[in-house]
């Protein structure tokens, strides 16, 4: 891989990635701000202080995460073990500053041409970021559409379900104590902590100029994606492509370097498109030689990559007017035109972007990550029924499809009245991911949601609400006291439909796990977000991934909203291990509908949708102030996701209203 960095700077960059990987693994179970000292070494059952004797570590040779990067960066082999030991055996805060100083240093090897190339690359990243910006008109249109959807949903919802937020349910003592111990205060943004080391840029970062910081992140990203041959046959890494653990580590590195995450997303598009262009150029050369045994022909024959790079069966293009030509010839070919249109960039900026993308082998690895298993998620349906699941289909959402995005988001609804409810709750969200809504078992989900709604609008429910009975429902159920006969009638009315929907959600979770393992999303990190039974689908997906001894290479982040999942009978620890980054459980203490209608007997075992989950690494967020009833998740998900600020590395939930609400 060609580089703008000196050997010493590449060595330091590799070391920083190792430190970030180790910290990311620690934060799976010890989020920032936890009472445990963050410089304790992560333990995986081994009493050894040596990284080489602890194969569960992400910085261990067997993980396949660091050595291929070292190789791509051309770091000398003899230094690899020392870098791994430094990353895994001692506190990151003791070393990050020193390695940043090494990166900032100039030497005889740092030529004027290299500095010019760094500057050009940073300007190219800035322009790519601008091209990704959503116009204010589009944003306003989305918000207006979402308001119309919210009004429509509110008309359907029962007065009994829509409790005033001022009437908070009296949670019993033991539940309240648990809430106090584990709940994230929405005023603490981010976690309160005695050490802000991971949350803020490191002091030494002031020694680096902006182009150097961009170059370090760009080259590390390229190295993470380069298809470097794996020498270690014991590697636990199951696939090539973009590993979710790499993306989380890069997210932490961007925080240390004080670089906005949008810049890294712009780099992802640049690396992807440059790689695609190089792949296509290689294809043309292979075709010219007409060698039937060429490697490229084998790739095409194997269905990994077609004549051009495919995402969801469509020629990939990128935004901001840089569309198809970027695939045809790469940024360097666009340089003269772009240099004229935007003089500040100059031709060298896009030439730099292309030249830094990596080797052809690396390019092929990136190209494969966009459609390694065929047509991708868009419009794909399960070819056969699996476990009685009759419907399981992904629907594209937003404008980021076929745009060179290197990360995917899958959104799962679970309380729906019509097919529109699988998509509409998610349409107003703005982010830079390639987004899909999962439409699953609509017949059964509509049936159970309608049954619940019918009961909520019944004279019995309205009478109970009028008498104030609902205000003590949760505390009554959670302390296992006698149920009112009217509530028993309610569960009988809903029970059969709920049982079917619960069974289907568990099986849909298994299907989702199979989809991710097969790589229908391309070998790209996935963010999973779901509410109600959709959250249960995601949780079961994680459990199935754990059963197959999968690592946290597939799933980057998870958000569960109003989840009907017991936290005493379910293994949350193994589910947490399947997620490389943030794992959020959003709950509402006054969601009595979830408690009563959704199998209230689960409450005696604890229910994630109304209580915090006492498991290390789960980010519990109380959204009671936003939830008027369980059906509120249909239109409140967008606001919750905005407040979670998922693009930040550290846990955060903004308690104050967003601008559009004021």
N, C-alpha and C positions, 0 to 999 in steps of 0.2 A: 504494500500500500504506500503510495506516495504520501509525504508528510511535510507540513510546514513547521514542525517542531524539531528541535535538536534531540539527539539520543537521550540526553539527561532529562529534557522536558518530557519525552515520551515515557521514560522510566517513572517520573513523578506522577504523570497522568494515570499510568497503570496502577500505581500505588493508591491513588485517590479513589479509583473505581473499586479496588479491593476493600478499602476502608468503608466506602459507602455501602457495598454489598453486605459487609459484616454488620453495620449499624442497622440496615434495613431488616436483616434477619432477627436481630435483637428486638426491634420494634414490632415484630409480629406479636410478641407476647408482653413486651414492656413498652407501651406507648410513651411518647415524650411526656414528661411531667409525672411519671409514676414514682412512687416512693422508693423503689429499688434503685440503687446507684447504677447509672447508665454505663459506668466503665467496667461493670462486672462482665466477665466473659460468658458468652452464651453457653448453656450446658445442654447437651443432647444425650445425657446418660454416661458420658465418658468423664473420668476423673483426670484425664491427662490434660496438661496445659499446652500440648503440641497440636497444632492444626493438622499435621499429617496423620495423627492417630484419631481424629474425630471426623469421619467421612460424612456426617450429617451437615457439616458446615457448608455454607454457600461458597466460602473461599477455599474449600478443600479441592484438591486436584480432581476428585471424582465427580464434582458438580458439573464440570465442563463449562464453567462460567468465566474463569479468569485466564487459564492458560491459552486458550484460543485467541483471546484479546492480546495477551502479551506477545504471542507469536505474530499477530497481525501488526502490532506496533513495532515489531522487530526489536523487542527488549531481549537482551542476552539471556540464554537459557539458564546460566548459572545464577542469575538473580531471581528467578521465579520463586523458588522455595522461600527465600528470605522475604520477599514481598508478601507471600501468603501468610507466613508466620507473623509478620508485622501487622497485617490486617486483622488476623484472628486472635492474637494473643495479648493485645494491649489496647488501652483506650484510644479511640480515634482522635479525641481532642489533643492528645499528646503529639500527634504526628501531622495532622492536616496542615497546620500552619507552616511546618518545615517543608512539606512537599509543594505548597503554594509558592514559597520563596524560591524553590528550585525552578519552578515553571516561569517565574517572573524574571529570572536572571537572563541577561543577554550575554552572548559569547561570540567568538570569532565566527562560529558556525551560523549565527543569526544574521544572515545577509540582508541587504536592503531589499532584495527581491522577495525574500520570505516575509518581511514586514509588509511589503506592498500587497502580497498575496493574502496575508491575514486581514488587512484592511478591506480588500476587495471582497473577501469571503464574508466578513461581518456585514458589509453593506448589502450584499446579496441576501443574507438572512433577514435583514430589516425589511427589504422590499418584499420578500416572500411572506413575511408576517403581515405586512400591509395588505397583500393580495388576499389573505385569508379572512380579513375583517368582514363581518356581516354588516350590510348597510343599515342605517337607522330606519329606513323605510321598511325593510324586510323585518327588522326586529319589532317595529310598531305593529306591523300587520299580524305577526305571530301573537303578540300580546292581545290584540283586539279579538282575534279568533279564539284565543284561550278564554277570554272573558265571556264570550258568547257561549262557549262550551260549559263554563262554570255555571252560568245562569240556567242553562238547559238542565244540567245535572241537579241543581238545587230545586228545580220545580218537581223533579221526580222523587226527591228524598222526603222521608216521613218527618213530620214535626217531632215525633218521639225519638228519632235517631239524632236529630240536630239539637243537642243540648247546648244551652248557653254556656260559654266558657267560664262565666262567673260561678256557676254551680259545679264546683269540683267535687268529684266523688271522694268520700272519706276512705282512703286506703287504710287497711288495718295496720296495727303497730308493726308486726314483723315485716310486712311488705314495705312499709314506710322506712324502717331502719335499713333494709336492703337498698332501697332507692337512694337514701342519703349516702350510703357507703360507696355506691358504684356509679351513680348518675353523673354525667358531664354537666356541669353548670354552663348554661348558654352564655353566661356573662364572661366565662373564662375563654378567651379567644386569642391564641390557642390555650392549651392546658397550662395551668400555673405550674411553675417548675423552679427549682433552685438553680438549675443550670439551663441556660437558653442556647447552649452550644449548637444543637442541631437545628434550632428554629431560625437562627439569624446567620447572616453572612459571617464568615470567619474574619477576624481582624486583619490577617495578612492579605486578604483579597484586595485590599486597597492598593497593594503593590502591583497588581495586574491591570493592564489596560483592557478596555472592552474587546478589541479584536482578538487579543490573546485568550481571553476567557471563552469567547465564541469558538475559536479554533480548537481549544482543548475539548470542549463538549462535542464539537462536530467530529473530531477524529476518534474520540471514544465511541460515539454512536456508530460511526462507520465500522470500527473494529468489532463492536458487538454484533453487527450484522454480517460481517465477512464470513464466508463459508470456509473457515480454516479447517483442514483435515484434523480429525480427533485422533491423537496417538494413544489415548488412554481407553482401553477396552472396558474398563470398569466404570466408565462414566454413567451417571444416573440420568443424564439429560436425555429425554426421549425424542427430541425433534430438533431440527434446524430452524432458523428464522429468528424472530425477535422475541427473546425471553422476557416474560413479565418481571422477573427479578432484576434483569438488566435495566428495564424502564424505571422501576422504583428507585434503583441505585442512582440512575441519571437524574431523577427528580430531586433526590437529596443533594447530589452534587450541584445542581443548578441553584439550590437554596444556599449552599455554602459559597458559591461564586456570585451570588446576588444577580442571577440572570432569570428573567421571567420565563415561566414554562412555555409560553406561546412561542418564544424564540426557538426552544428545542423542538416544538411541533413543526415549526417552519423548516428546521434542519432535517427532520424526518422526511418531509416531502421532497426536499432537495436531494437527499441521499437516495431516496427511492427512485425518483425520476432520473437522476444521473445514472443510477445502476441499470434502470430499464433501458435507457438509451445505449449504454455500453453493451448490454445483452443483445439488443437488436442489431447493433453494429457487428457484434460477434456472429450473430445469425447470418447476416448478409455475407460475411467473409466465408463462413462455412458453406453456404449455398453456392458461392462462386467456385469453390474448389470441387463441388459436387461429390464430396466424399460421403458415401452412404454410411460409413462407420464413424463419422465424426461424433464427438461428444454432444454437440448441439442436436444432431439428429436423434440421438438416443434420448435426450431430454424431451424432445417433441413427441417422439414415439411413445414415451412413457406417460404422456399426458400431463407432465408437470407444468410446462410452459408451451403455449401455442406459438404461432408465427409472430405474434406480438404479446406483450405482457397482458394477462387477463386478470380482471377482478370482477367476480360475479358474471363472467362471460362477456364483458364489455372492454373495449380498448381503454386503458387507463389514460386519464388526462388530468391536468392540474389547473388550479384556479387562476384568476387574475390575468386572463388573456395569454397565459403561457401554455395553452392547451396541447393539442396533439404534436406540434413541432418538438416539444421537449422529449417526446417518446422517439421521434424520428431521428434526432441527432444530438440531443443533450443540450445542456445549458450553453456549452461553448459555441454551438452553432447559432444560438439566439443572441449571443453577446453583441454583435454589431448593431442589431436592431434595438435591443434593449438599452444599449449604451447611448443611442440617439434619443430614444424616448425619455429615458431617465439618466441624464448626464452624470449624476453623482455616482452612479454605479460603475459605469465604464465597462468596456469589454472584458477586462481581466476578472471582474467579479464573478461572472457566470462561467468563465473558463476555469476559475479556481474551484467553483462548486463541482464542476464535472471532474476535474483532475483529482480532487480529494475524495471522490466516492469510493475508491478502492479498486481492487483487482477485478478482472472479469469473473473470476470464481466467486468473489464476494457479490458481484452484481447478480449473478445467477441465483445465489442464495436469496437475495432480496426479491428478485422477480418471482421466485418460487413461492415466497411467503404470501403472495397476493392471490394465488389460486391453486395451491398445491394439490387440492383434492377435487378439482373440477370447477363447476359453475359457481361455487361459493354459496352464500346464504340466501341471496336475493331470490325470492320466489320459489325457493326449494322446498319441497314437501317430503315427508318421510315416504320412502318407496313402499313400505309395508306397514301394517299395523304392528305395533309393539306393545305388549302388555295391555291390550284393550284401548290404547290411546288412538282415537280415530282422526284427530286433527292436531297437526303440529307443523306450523308454517311461519317462516320469517318474512316480515314486511319491511321494506326499506323506508326510513324516515329521514327527512332533512335533505340538505344539498351536498353532503360530503361524499357521496358515492362516486367511485371511479375517479377520485381526486388525489390519489397517492397517499391516503392516510395510513399510517402504520399502527393504528390501534382501533379497536372495535368496541362498541357498546351494545349490549343486548338488554332490552327492557321488557319486563314481564308483568302484565296486569293480572289481577286475581279476583276482582269484584266488579262484574260487568253486567250491563243490562242489554247491550247490543254490541254488534261487532265493532262499531266505532270506538268503543271504550278500550279496545286493545291498543289503539294508536293515539287517540286524542289527548290522553293525559300527558303524553311525552313530547308532543309536537312543538310546544313553546320553548323548549330548552335550547339554549345556544352553547355548543361546544365544538371542538375540532375533531371529534371522533366520527368514524363511520358507524352510523346508528341503525339498529334493527329492532322492531317490535316483534315479539313472539306471540302469534295467535294460536291458542291451544284449547282444545275441548270446549269450544264456545257454547255448544248445546248444554253441557252439564253446568258450566259456570253461570250461564244466564239463568238456568233453572234454579240453582241454589240462591243466587242473588235476588231473583224475583220472589222466591218463597220467603226469604228474609224480609224483603221490602213489603210483601203482602201482609206479613204478620205485624210489621211495624206500623202499618196504616190501619190495622184492625182496631175495633172498639176496645178490645182488652188492653192492647199496648197503649193506646191513647189515654185510657182510663188510668193505667198505672203511672203514666207520665204525669197526668194531671194531679195524682195523689202524691207525687214526689217519690214514688216507690223506686224508680230507676236510680235515684241518687245514692242508694245504699246497696244496689245490686252487686257491684264488684266486691265490696267488703263482705257481704253476706256469703257470696260464693267462695271467696278465697279463704274464709275461715271455716268452710265446710258446714255451715249451719243449715237448718232446714230450708228447702226451697219453697217459695210460694207455688201453689198449684198452678197458677197462670203461667209461671215460668216453665214448669214441667210440661205443660201443654205446648208451649212454644218450641221446646227442644224436640218434642215428639213430632211436631208439624214439619220441622226442618230436617230432622235427623237423617232420613234415608237419602235425601239429595246431598246433604253435606258429606255423608259417608262415601258416596260415589265420587264427589269432587275431591275429597281428601285422597282417596286411592289414586285418582287420575293425576293429581299433582305430584305424588311420589313417583309415579311411573314417567311422567313428563320430565321430572328431574333427571331420571336415568337417561332418557333420550337426549336431553341437553348435554349431559356429560359425554355421551357417545359422539355427538356432533362436534364438540370441542376437541375430543381426542382424535377424531378423524381429520381435523383441520379444515372443516368447511368454511371457517372464518378466515382461512389463510393462517400461516404461522405468525399471528399477531396477538399481542396482549389484549385481553378482554376485560371490560368492566361490566358487571352484572348488577342491575337494579330492578327490584320488584316490590310490589305491595300486595298485602293480603295473601291469598293462596299463591300468587306469583312469587312472593318472597319465599314461600315454602318450596316451590319448584327449584329455586336457586340453591337453597340450603341442601336439599336432597341431591342436587347436582354435585355440590362440593363433597358430600359424603360418598357418593359413588366414585368420584375421582380419587378420593383417599383409599377406597377399597382396591383400586387398581394400582396402588403404590405410585400414584402420580405425584410429581413435585409441584411447587408453586410456580411453574413455568408458564401456565396457561392463563390464569386469572390474576389480574393486577389489583382490582378493587371490587368491593361488594357493598351494596346498600340494601338493607332489608327494612321495609316500612310496614308497620302493623302486621307483623308476622304471626300466624297461628302455629307456633312451634314451641313445644315444651322445652324447658331448659334443664329439667331434671332427668328426663328419659332420653334425650338426644346428646350425641357426642359433639359438642361445640368445639372442643379442642382440635379434633382432627379436621373439622371443616375450616377452622381458622388457619391451619397449616397449609391449606390449598390456596390461600390468598396472599400474594406477595406484599401488597400494600395495605391501605386502609380497609377496615371491616366495620361497617356502621350498622347498629341496631337502633332504629328510630321507633319509639313507643309513645303511647298516649295513655295516661293513667285513668282517663274517664271514657275509654272506648268500651262501654258496656255491651254494645252490639257484638263486638269480637268475643267478649266473655260469655254472653248468653247464647247467641245464635250459633257461634262457631264452637260447638262442643264444649260447654262450660266445664265439664269434668277435667279438661286440661288445666284449668286454673289451679287445681289442687297440686299440680306438678310444676306450676310456674308457667307463665306464657310470655314469650318474648315481646309480643305486640302491646302489652300493657305494663311491663316491668323491665328494668335493666337486667342484663344477663351477666352473672358474676363469673366471667371467664376472662383470664388475662388476654389482652389484645383486642377485645371487643370494645368498640367505641360506642357507648350508650348515649343516646341523645333523646331528651324529653321534648316531644313536640306537642304536648297537651294543649298549649296555647293556640295552636293552629288547627287542631282537630275538633270539629263540632260533633262528629259521629263517624262511624267507620267508612261510610260512603264519601267522606271528605277527601280521602286519599285520591279519588278520581281527579280532583282539580287542584289539590294542595301539593302534589308531588313536585311540581316545578319549583314552587317557592322553597320547599325543604331542600331540594338539591342546590338551589342558588345559595342558600344560607350555609350549606355544608362546605362550599368552596372546595370541591373535590380535587381541583388541580393543585392545591397546596399539599405539601408533603406531610405536614403535621395535622393532628386532629383540630378541627375548628367547626363551630356552629354559631353563626351570627344571630343574636337574639333580637336585634332591632329590625324594624320593618325595612324592606327594600324600598328603593326610591319610588318605584311605580305604585307602591301601596300608600305612600304618604299623601 
